[in-house]
Amino acid sequence: MSSSLASLALVQQKTGAAQLDRFGDPTIVGVALAYFAVIVGVSVWAARRTRTASDFFVAGHGIGLVALTVASVSTSVSGFAFIGGPGLLYSVGLGALFLILPAAVTNVLGAWVLAKRMRLLGEVRGLMTVPDAIGARYRSPMAQGLSGIAILVGIVGYMATNCLAMGYVLDAIFGVGVTWGIWIGMGVTLAYSVAGGILAGIYNDVFQGTLMAVASSAVFVYVLKLGGGMAGLSNAITPTDAGFLGPFGKMTPLAALSLFFVFGMGSLGQPQAVHKYYMLRDPKQLKWYPMLKTVGQLVVLLLYFGVGVGVKALVSAQRMAPLAKPDAATPSFLLQFTPALLAGIVFAGVAAATMGATNSFINIGAAVVTHDLPTALGRPLRNELRWGRISTLVLALLAGLIAQYSGALVAFLGVFGWGLFASTTVPALAIGLNWAGATRAGAIASIVTGLATTLTLETLAYLKLYAFPAGVSGTAVGLVLSLLVFFAGSWLTRARAAAAIDGDVRLVMDV
């Protein structure tokens, strides 16, 4: 065995032992248990205030701007950014940053294009869901039902993302294994989702987002200190993998730009963010929303960048063993190189973010099952609150099973969910609420196209049966085709486009 291989074997033995020694660390476990105690307290409080379907699904339209912004940041970044993101960055280099680079632009775009219209439309019509808005815009139960189905499919994939991330985090804290981690995390999330609905999720997200901002900043500082600053990190990586630090990392320019397109334009179709516009107490405060959310995202995404680059530098310098799975980047770094208190805070914060995002998706999915689909079929349910709680349980179990048995990485499930939301919702909702020329036929055709195309292409890629050249994402192709079909369908059926919009909806669009 060469000296370098012997050295690496020694590093693997040491880091493996270090990781095992940290399982069940009293400080880490104590911080995690303290977090769960806060979650229980908030959930009990929220359950007492959740009496109607409006309370359960949209928090009674009574959330302030700061709480809404922090909750939105927490939901947006979730386990995808804290577990899948660093793992993706470790694997493909700086090209992974193209997923998060659009953040500043998309927050402004979302507030400008959708926020006020969604909030006012919700007040005028008493709406509770994203498909509600699509149905009202086109006077079409079919459009509402199809968008609900598309959102439901994406939600299960995205929930699986966060379930899998929870599995990694709870395994790192307690050493219970990823499978048990998935189900323990889902059990805790279910407890406050079923009891308090979105109200419990919002205020737990406020606590979670604040905790994660502090933790991310601390981890980033620690990475810089451990790696000798950005220059030290760069010097460690360059000799072994110079392409890692290139502007597109190991990705082709087309692959990186396709992710930028999907995550930029796609932000306008993410129900976990758009749905929260209904909850804002005062629409006049929206002018501050883009700045507050952008600052919040930049802070919490320091962990995304810091851990991804830091772990790569440590592996390149043989101070850390190569990762068996990219998704282990964050847990491995925290267990091996940070103080127990900081590791406990970050683990609690990551668990918090993933549970908060899961709660949000569960709530949206339950609304689709109990409200949107029955409305589309002309058979509304009598007790939406009760059925919403039952649907919450079923969706959680389904997402947990997918997370356990899919064998997919967190990043893959996250890109799939985000892309499916984008290709099925952006044209009909974001463009439709800003363009009177959009028609019912165009909206329905775009939803069907986005759903079929994204599912087909991503499934083929996952099974390794077909992939586009140069690494172009199938989700990007699905979004482009959905947009083209939307415009073509609307143009071909344009004769009565403006006349098909109800007066109150048109008034909201003109605001």
C-alpha positions as CSV (number, residue, x, y, z in Angstrom):
1,M,0.0,0.0,0.0
2,S,1.4,3.4,-0.9
3,S,2.0,6.0,1.8
4,S,-0.9,8.2,0.5
5,L,-3.3,5.3,0.7
6,A,-2.1,4.4,4.1
7,S,-2.5,7.9,5.2
8,L,-6.1,8.0,3.9
9,A,-6.9,4.7,5.6
10,L,-5.7,6.2,8.9
11,V,-7.8,9.3,8.3
12,Q,-10.9,7.2,7.6
13,Q,-10.3,5.2,10.8
14,K,-9.9,8.3,12.9
15,T,-12.8,10.2,11.4
16,G,-15.1,7.1,11.6
17,A,-14.3,6.7,15.2
18,A,-14.8,10.3,15.9
19,Q,-18.2,10.2,14.2
20,L,-19.3,7.2,16.2
21,D,-18.1,8.7,19.5
22,R,-20.4,11.7,18.9
23,F,-23.6,9.7,18.5
24,G,-25.7,10.3,21.6
25,D,-23.5,13.2,22.8
26,P,-25.4,14.6,25.9
27,T,-25.0,18.2,24.7
28,I,-26.3,17.5,21.2
29,V,-29.2,15.4,22.5
30,G,-30.0,18.0,25.1
31,V,-30.3,20.8,22.5
32,A,-32.4,18.5,20.3
33,L,-34.8,17.7,23.2
34,A,-35.1,21.4,24.1
35,Y,-36.1,22.1,20.6
36,F,-38.7,19.4,20.6
37,A,-40.1,20.9,23.9
38,V,-40.5,24.3,22.2
39,I,-42.3,22.6,19.2
40,V,-44.7,20.9,21.6
41,G,-45.5,24.2,23.4
42,V,-46.1,26.1,20.2
43,S,-48.3,23.3,18.8
44,V,-50.5,23.1,21.9
45,W,-51.0,26.9,21.7
46,A,-51.8,26.7,18.0
47,A,-54.2,23.8,18.4
48,R,-56.3,25.8,20.8
49,R,-56.6,28.6,18.2
50,T,-57.4,26.3,15.2
51,R,-61.2,26.0,15.1
52,T,-62.1,26.3,11.4
53,A,-60.7,25.2,8.0
54,S,-59.5,28.8,7.4
55,D,-57.5,28.6,10.6
56,F,-56.1,25.2,9.6
57,F,-55.2,26.1,6.0
58,V,-54.4,29.9,6.0
59,A,-54.0,30.8,9.6
60,G,-57.1,33.0,9.5
61,H,-55.3,35.6,7.3
62,G,-53.7,37.0,10.5
63,I,-49.9,36.7,10.2
64,G,-47.7,39.7,10.5
65,L,-45.0,40.5,7.9
66,V,-41.9,39.6,10.0
67,A,-43.4,36.3,11.1
68,L,-44.5,35.5,7.5
69,T,-41.1,36.4,6.1
70,V,-39.1,34.3,8.6
71,A,-41.5,31.4,8.1
72,S,-41.2,31.7,4.3
73,V,-37.4,31.6,4.5
74,S,-37.5,28.6,6.7
75,T,-39.8,26.8,4.3
76,S,-37.9,27.8,1.2
77,V,-34.5,26.5,2.3
78,S,-35.6,23.4,4.3
79,G,-33.7,20.1,4.2
80,F,-33.1,20.6,0.5
81,A,-30.6,23.5,1.2
82,F,-29.1,22.2,4.5
83,I,-28.6,18.5,3.5
84,G,-29.0,18.2,-0.3
85,G,-27.4,21.5,-1.1
86,P,-24.1,21.0,0.6
87,G,-24.0,17.5,-0.7
88,L,-24.6,18.7,-4.3
89,L,-22.0,21.4,-3.9
90,Y,-19.5,18.8,-2.6
91,S,-20.2,16.6,-5.7
92,V,-20.4,19.1,-8.6
93,G,-18.6,22.2,-7.4
94,L,-19.6,25.8,-7.6
95,G,-22.1,25.0,-10.3
96,A,-24.5,24.0,-7.5
97,L,-24.7,27.7,-6.6
98,F,-26.9,28.3,-9.6
99,L,-29.7,26.8,-7.6
100,I,-29.5,29.7,-5.1
101,L,-28.2,32.6,-7.1
102,P,-31.7,33.7,-8.3
103,A,-32.8,34.3,-4.7
104,A,-32.6,38.1,-4.7
105,V,-34.3,38.5,-8.0
106,T,-37.1,36.0,-7.4
107,N,-38.1,37.5,-4.1
108,V,-38.6,40.9,-5.8
109,L,-40.3,39.2,-8.7
110,G,-42.7,37.2,-6.5
111,A,-43.8,40.3,-4.5
112,W,-44.3,42.3,-7.6
113,V,-46.0,39.7,-9.7
114,L,-48.0,37.6,-7.3
115,A,-48.1,38.7,-3.6
116,K,-50.6,41.6,-3.7
117,R,-52.8,39.9,-6.2
118,M,-53.0,36.6,-4.3
119,R,-53.7,38.4,-1.0
120,L,-56.4,40.6,-2.5
121,L,-57.9,37.7,-4.5
122,G,-58.0,35.6,-1.3
123,E,-59.9,38.4,0.5
124,V,-62.3,39.1,-2.3
125,R,-63.2,35.4,-2.9
126,G,-62.3,33.8,0.5
127,L,-59.7,31.6,-1.2
128,M,-57.5,29.2,0.7
129,T,-55.3,27.4,-1.8
130,V,-53.2,28.0,-4.9
131,P,-55.6,26.0,-7.2
132,D,-58.4,28.1,-5.8
133,A,-56.7,31.1,-7.4
134,I,-56.3,29.3,-10.7
135,G,-59.9,28.2,-10.7
136,A,-61.1,31.7,-10.0
137,R,-58.9,33.3,-12.7
138,Y,-60.2,31.0,-15.4
139,R,-63.7,30.2,-14.0
140,S,-62.7,26.6,-14.4
141,P,-63.1,23.7,-11.9
142,M,-61.1,21.6,-14.3
143,A,-58.1,23.9,-14.2
144,Q,-58.4,24.0,-10.4
145,G,-58.5,20.2,-10.2
146,L,-55.7,19.6,-12.6
147,S,-53.4,22.1,-10.8
148,G,-54.3,20.4,-7.6
149,I,-53.3,17.0,-8.9
150,A,-50.0,18.5,-10.2
151,I,-49.3,20.2,-6.9
152,L,-50.1,17.0,-5.0
153,V,-47.6,14.9,-7.0
154,G,-44.9,17.6,-6.5
155,I,-45.7,17.8,-2.8
156,V,-45.2,14.1,-2.2
157,G,-41.7,14.3,-3.8
158,Y,-40.8,17.5,-2.0
159,M,-42.0,16.0,1.3
160,A,-39.9,13.0,0.7
161,T,-36.9,15.3,0.3
162,N,-37.4,16.7,3.8
163,C,-38.2,13.3,5.3
164,L,-34.9,12.0,4.0
165,A,-33.1,15.0,5.3
166,M,-34.7,14.5,8.7
167,G,-33.5,10.9,8.6
168,Y,-29.9,12.0,8.2
169,V,-30.1,14.6,10.9
170,L,-31.8,12.5,13.5
171,D,-29.4,9.6,12.8
172,A,-26.5,12.0,13.3
173,I,-28.0,13.1,16.7
174,F,-29.2,9.8,18.1
175,G,-27.5,7.2,15.9
176,V,-30.8,5.5,15.2
177,G,-30.2,4.9,11.5
178,V,-31.7,6.9,8.6
179,T,-34.9,4.8,8.4
180,W,-35.8,5.4,12.1
181,G,-34.8,9.0,11.7
182,I,-37.3,9.4,8.9
183,W,-40.2,8.1,10.9
184,I,-39.3,9.8,14.2
185,G,-39.0,13.1,12.4
186,M,-42.3,12.5,10.5
187,G,-44.0,11.5,13.8
188,V,-43.0,14.8,15.5
189,T,-44.1,16.8,12.4
190,L,-47.4,15.0,12.2
191,A,-48.1,15.7,15.8
192,Y,-48.2,19.5,15.3
193,S,-49.5,19.4,11.7
194,V,-52.6,17.4,12.7
195,A,-53.2,19.5,15.8
196,G,-52.5,23.0,14.8
197,G,-52.4,23.0,10.9
198,I,-50.5,25.9,9.3
199,L,-50.8,28.1,12.3
200,A,-48.5,25.8,14.3
201,G,-46.3,25.5,11.3
202,I,-45.9,29.3,10.9
203,Y,-44.9,30.0,14.4
204,N,-42.7,27.0,14.6
205,D,-41.1,28.2,11.4
206,V,-40.4,31.6,13.1
207,F,-38.5,29.9,15.9
208,Q,-36.8,27.5,13.4
209,G,-35.8,30.2,10.9
210,T,-34.3,32.4,13.7
211,L,-32.4,29.4,15.1
212,M,-31.1,28.4,11.6
213,A,-29.9,31.9,10.8
214,V,-27.8,32.0,13.9
215,A,-26.5,28.4,13.4
216,S,-25.7,29.0,9.7
217,S,-23.7,32.1,10.5
218,A,-21.7,30.3,13.2
219,V,-21.0,27.3,10.9
220,F,-19.7,29.6,8.1
221,V,-17.4,31.4,10.5
222,Y,-16.1,28.0,11.8
223,V,-15.5,26.7,8.3
224,L,-13.4,29.8,7.4
225,K,-11.4,29.4,10.7
226,L,-10.9,25.7,10.2
227,G,-9.9,26.1,6.5
228,G,-7.7,29.2,6.8
229,G,-10.1,31.5,5.1
230,M,-11.3,31.4,1.5
231,A,-7.7,31.4,0.3
232,G,-6.9,28.4,2.4
233,L,-10.0,26.5,1.2
234,S,-9.2,27.3,-2.4
235,N,-5.5,26.3,-2.0
236,A,-6.6,22.9,-0.5
237,I,-9.0,22.1,-3.3
238,T,-7.2,23.4,-6.4
239,P,-4.3,20.8,-6.5
240,T,-6.7,17.8,-6.4
241,D,-9.8,19.1,-8.3
242,A,-9.2,22.5,-10.0
243,G,-12.5,22.2,-11.9
244,F,-14.5,22.3,-8.7
245,L,-13.8,26.0,-8.3
246,G,-14.7,26.9,-11.9
247,P,-17.7,29.2,-12.5
248,F,-19.8,26.1,-13.4
249,G,-17.9,23.6,-11.3
250,K,-18.1,20.1,-12.8
251,M,-21.4,20.9,-14.6
252,T,-21.6,22.1,-18.2
253,P,-22.7,25.7,-18.7
254,L,-26.0,24.5,-20.1
255,A,-26.7,22.3,-17.1
256,A,-25.9,25.1,-14.6
257,L,-28.0,27.7,-16.5
258,S,-30.9,25.3,-16.8
259,L,-31.0,25.0,-13.0
260,F,-30.8,28.8,-12.8
261,F,-33.8,29.1,-15.1
262,V,-35.8,26.5,-13.2
263,F,-35.0,27.9,-9.8
264,G,-35.4,31.5,-11.0
265,M,-38.7,31.4,-12.9
266,G,-39.9,28.4,-10.9
267,S,-40.0,30.4,-7.7
268,L,-43.3,32.0,-9.0
269,G,-44.9,28.6,-8.9
270,Q,-43.9,27.2,-5.5
271,P,-47.0,26.7,-3.4
272,Q,-45.2,26.6,-0.1
273,A,-44.3,30.3,-0.8
274,V,-47.2,31.5,-2.8
275,H,-49.7,30.0,-0.4
276,K,-48.3,32.1,2.4
277,Y,-49.4,35.3,0.6
278,Y,-53.0,34.5,1.7
279,M,-52.0,34.7,5.3
280,L,-50.6,38.2,5.5
281,R,-52.6,40.5,7.8
282,D,-51.8,43.8,6.0
283,P,-51.0,43.8,2.2
284,K,-49.5,47.3,2.5
285,Q,-46.5,45.8,4.3
286,L,-45.5,43.8,1.2
287,K,-43.1,46.5,0.1
288,W,-40.7,45.3,2.7
289,Y,-41.1,41.6,1.9
290,P,-38.4,41.3,-0.9
291,M,-35.7,42.9,1.2
292,L,-36.4,41.0,4.4
293,K,-36.7,37.6,2.7
294,T,-33.5,38.2,0.6
295,V,-31.4,39.1,3.7
296,G,-32.8,36.1,5.5
297,Q,-32.1,33.7,2.7
298,L,-28.5,35.0,2.3
299,V,-27.8,34.4,6.0
300,V,-29.3,30.9,6.2
301,L,-27.6,29.8,2.9
302,L,-24.2,30.5,4.4
303,L,-24.3,26.9,5.6
304,Y,-25.1,25.6,2.0
305,F,-22.0,27.2,0.7
306,G,-19.7,26.9,3.7
307,V,-20.2,23.2,4.4
308,G,-20.1,22.2,0.7
309,V,-16.8,23.9,0.0
310,G,-15.4,23.2,3.5
311,V,-15.9,19.5,3.3
312,K,-14.4,19.4,-0.2
313,A,-11.3,21.2,1.1
314,L,-11.0,18.9,4.2
315,V,-11.3,15.8,2.0
316,S,-8.8,17.2,-0.5
317,A,-6.3,17.9,2.3
318,Q,-6.9,14.3,3.7
319,R,-8.2,15.8,7.0
320,M,-11.5,14.0,6.4
321,A,-12.5,10.8,4.6
322,P,-14.3,10.9,1.3
323,L,-18.0,10.8,1.8
324,A,-19.8,7.6,1.2
325,K,-22.9,9.6,0.3
326,P,-22.9,13.3,-0.6
327,D,-26.0,13.9,1.6
328,A,-23.8,13.1,4.6
329,A,-21.7,16.3,4.1
330,T,-23.4,18.4,6.8
331,P,-23.8,15.7,9.5
332,S,-20.2,14.4,9.0
333,F,-18.7,17.9,9.2
334,L,-20.6,18.8,12.3
335,L,-19.9,15.6,14.1
336,Q,-16.2,15.6,13.3
337,F,-15.1,19.2,13.4
338,T,-17.4,21.4,15.5
339,P,-18.0,21.8,19.2
340,A,-20.9,19.8,20.5
341,L,-23.0,22.8,21.4
342,L,-22.7,24.3,17.9
343,A,-23.4,20.9,16.3
344,G,-26.5,20.5,18.5
345,I,-27.8,24.0,17.6
346,V,-27.3,23.3,13.8
347,F,-28.8,19.8,14.0
348,A,-31.8,21.3,15.8
349,G,-32.0,24.1,13.3
350,V,-31.8,21.7,10.3
351,A,-34.4,19.4,11.9
352,A,-36.5,22.5,12.5
353,A,-36.3,23.7,8.9
354,T,-37.1,20.3,7.5
355,M,-40.0,19.7,9.8
356,G,-41.4,23.2,9.1
357,A,-41.2,22.7,5.4
358,T,-42.8,19.2,5.7
359,N,-45.6,20.7,7.7
360,S,-46.2,23.4,5.1
361,F,-46.3,20.8,2.3
362,I,-48.6,18.5,4.3
363,N,-51.0,21.3,4.9
364,I,-51.0,22.3,1.2
365,G,-51.5,18.7,0.1
366,A,-54.3,18.2,2.6
367,A,-56.0,21.3,1.2
368,V,-55.8,19.8,-2.3
369,V,-57.4,16.5,-1.2
370,T,-60.1,18.0,1.0
371,H,-60.9,21.2,-0.8
372,D,-59.6,21.5,-4.4
373,L,-60.4,18.1,-5.8
374,P,-63.9,17.9,-4.3
375,T,-64.6,21.5,-5.6
376,A,-63.4,20.5,-9.0
377,L,-65.7,17.5,-9.0
378,G,-68.6,19.6,-7.7
379,R,-68.8,17.6,-4.4
380,P,-67.4,19.8,-1.6
381,L,-66.8,18.1,1.7
382,R,-68.9,19.1,4.7
383,N,-66.2,19.0,7.3
384,E,-63.0,20.1,5.7
385,L,-61.1,20.5,9.0
386,R,-61.6,16.8,10.0
387,W,-60.8,15.5,6.5
388,G,-57.8,17.8,6.3
389,R,-56.4,16.2,9.4
390,I,-57.0,12.7,8.0
391,S,-55.4,13.6,4.7
392,T,-52.4,15.0,6.6
393,L,-51.8,11.6,8.1
394,V,-52.1,9.7,4.7
395,L,-49.8,12.1,2.9
396,A,-47.1,11.9,5.6
397,L,-47.1,8.1,5.5
398,L,-46.8,8.2,1.7
399,A,-43.9,10.7,1.7
400,G,-42.1,8.7,4.4
401,L,-42.3,5.5,2.4
402,I,-40.9,7.2,-0.8
403,A,-38.0,8.7,1.3
404,Q,-37.2,5.3,2.7
405,Y,-37.4,3.2,-0.5
406,S,-36.7,5.5,-3.4
407,G,-32.9,5.4,-3.0
408,A,-32.7,8.9,-4.4
409,L,-30.5,11.7,-3.1
410,V,-32.1,14.7,-1.2
411,A,-31.0,17.0,-4.0
412,F,-32.7,14.9,-6.8
413,L,-36.0,14.8,-5.0
414,G,-35.8,18.6,-4.3
415,V,-35.1,19.5,-7.9
416,F,-37.9,17.2,-9.1
417,G,-40.4,18.8,-6.7
418,W,-39.4,22.3,-7.5
419,G,-39.4,21.7,-11.2
420,L,-42.8,20.0,-11.2
421,F,-44.3,23.0,-9.3
422,A,-42.7,25.4,-11.8
423,S,-43.8,23.6,-15.0
424,T,-47.4,23.2,-13.9
425,T,-48.1,26.4,-12.0
426,V,-46.0,29.3,-13.3
427,P,-47.8,29.8,-16.6
428,A,-51.4,29.5,-15.4
429,L,-50.9,31.4,-12.1
430,A,-48.0,33.8,-12.3
431,I,-48.5,34.8,-15.9
432,G,-52.3,34.3,-15.9
433,L,-52.8,36.8,-13.0
434,N,-50.8,39.4,-15.0
435,W,-52.0,38.9,-18.5
436,A,-55.7,39.3,-19.6
437,G,-55.0,37.4,-22.8
438,A,-54.4,34.1,-21.0
439,T,-57.3,31.6,-21.6
440,R,-58.8,28.6,-19.9
441,A,-57.7,26.3,-22.7
442,G,-54.1,27.6,-22.5
443,A,-53.9,27.2,-18.8
444,I,-55.3,23.6,-18.8
445,A,-53.0,22.6,-21.7
446,S,-49.9,24.0,-19.9
447,I,-50.7,22.2,-16.7
448,V,-51.2,18.9,-18.4
449,T,-48.0,19.4,-20.5
450,G,-45.9,20.4,-17.5
451,L,-47.1,17.4,-15.5
452,A,-46.6,14.8,-18.2
453,T,-43.3,16.2,-19.5
454,T,-41.6,16.7,-16.2
455,L,-42.7,13.3,-14.8
456,T,-41.7,11.5,-18.0
457,L,-38.3,13.1,-18.4
458,E,-37.3,13.0,-14.7
459,T,-38.4,9.3,-14.4
460,L,-36.3,8.4,-17.5
461,A,-33.3,10.3,-16.1
462,Y,-33.7,8.6,-12.7
463,L,-33.9,5.1,-14.3
464,K,-30.9,6.1,-16.5
465,L,-32.8,5.4,-19.7
466,Y,-32.4,8.8,-21.2
467,A,-30.9,12.2,-20.3
468,F,-30.5,15.4,-22.3
469,P,-27.1,16.2,-23.7
470,A,-24.8,18.5,-21.7
471,G,-26.6,17.7,-18.5
472,V,-29.7,19.9,-19.2
473,S,-32.3,19.3,-16.6
474,G,-35.6,17.6,-17.6
475,T,-37.4,20.1,-15.4
476,A,-36.1,23.0,-17.4
477,V,-37.4,21.3,-20.6
478,G,-40.8,20.8,-18.9
479,L,-41.0,24.4,-17.9
480,V,-40.1,25.7,-21.4
481,L,-42.7,23.4,-23.1
482,S,-45.4,24.4,-20.6
483,L,-44.8,28.1,-21.3
484,L,-44.9,27.5,-25.1
485,V,-48.1,25.5,-24.9
486,F,-49.6,28.1,-22.6
487,F,-49.0,31.0,-25.0
488,A,-49.9,29.0,-28.1
489,G,-53.1,27.7,-26.5
490,S,-54.1,31.2,-25.3
491,W,-53.4,32.7,-28.7
492,L,-55.4,30.1,-30.6
493,T,-58.4,30.6,-28.2
494,R,-57.9,34.4,-27.7
495,A,-61.3,35.5,-29.2
496,R,-63.1,35.6,-25.8
497,A,-60.1,35.8,-23.4
498,A,-60.9,39.1,-21.7
499,A,-64.7,38.3,-21.5
500,A,-63.9,35.1,-19.6
501,I,-62.5,37.0,-16.6
502,D,-64.9,37.8,-13.7
503,G,-65.2,41.5,-12.8
504,D,-63.7,41.1,-9.3
505,V,-60.8,39.1,-10.6
506,R,-60.1,41.6,-13.3
507,L,-60.2,44.4,-10.7
508,V,-57.5,42.6,-8.7
509,M,-55.4,42.0,-11.7
510,D,-55.5,45.7,-12.5
511,V,-54.3,46.8,-9.0
